[in-house]
Amino acid sequence: MAEDATVAANSNAAPPQDLLTRLAKLEDRLASLGQGHAACADILSLIRQAQELVKANDLTDAQAIYAQAAAATDRVEASVRSEPLARRLLAMETSYLVLILGLGYLVNRYPDYWVWQGLVGLNAKAAWFGALGGVAIGIYGIYGHVAAKNFDASFRLWYICKPVVGAIFGWFVVLVYYVGLVSAQGQADVKTPQVTYAIAFLAGFSERFTIKTIDRLMTVLTGEEDKDKDKGPSQPPASAPKN
């Protein structure tokens, strides 16, 4: 029975020579991209595995590994095609950084200027550090994804909006901690300026930190009564999509 299943599976797989030809074409595509980075090295390793499986007449597994290598190659090619956009986004993020730092310098140098006189308090400073955190993660993200050859052009709006979102997150999270709705761990005094600005920067930098803070705030505001109401027959957790 097992032998019959193997024969049936192999009959549905691509013929050995056809699969070897497709693997060779995939290797040529990698060569045109340049193989001096880890992503191409990993794909090349998959191609070698598939070729060995073809030689061993394990066509089903070879086909599966080929599909994996082809999908990875598509992602690398898409990343390479998107590098001009990545460079433009990097220039935009750098402009954001210059603007934010320049504004911070001017406000510090001329605190009594009529445009912002009386407006520069805790809220404005928290938003400034949040925006700085947003720019930092934007620059880091562009560099990291381009280097890893997995830059996704569909996230361009995320890069464009991140400094603004970071400013909002920085202001909101500092407000939550400052009024005491959520307490900081350890001995940190959130009303110390350095701690406040660190929280604002982290909120702008890390969406995960902001979401966790919001979750903690919701737990505080809803109280233990809602927790008791939620208790009931256990159900299997829904599978969350991986990002």
DAUR-V816843 format. One record per helix or strand. SS is the DSSP state (~ for helix, > for strand). FROM is the first residue (numbers start at 1). TO is the last residue. If there is no record, write none. Layout:
ss=SS from=FROM to=TO
ss=SS from=FROM to=TO
//
This chain:
ss=~ from=2 to=12
ss=~ from=16 to=33
ss=~ from=38 to=55
ss=~ from=59 to=81
ss=~ from=83 to=109
ss=~ from=122 to=147
ss=~ from=153 to=178
ss=~ from=193 to=205
ss=~ from=207 to=230
//
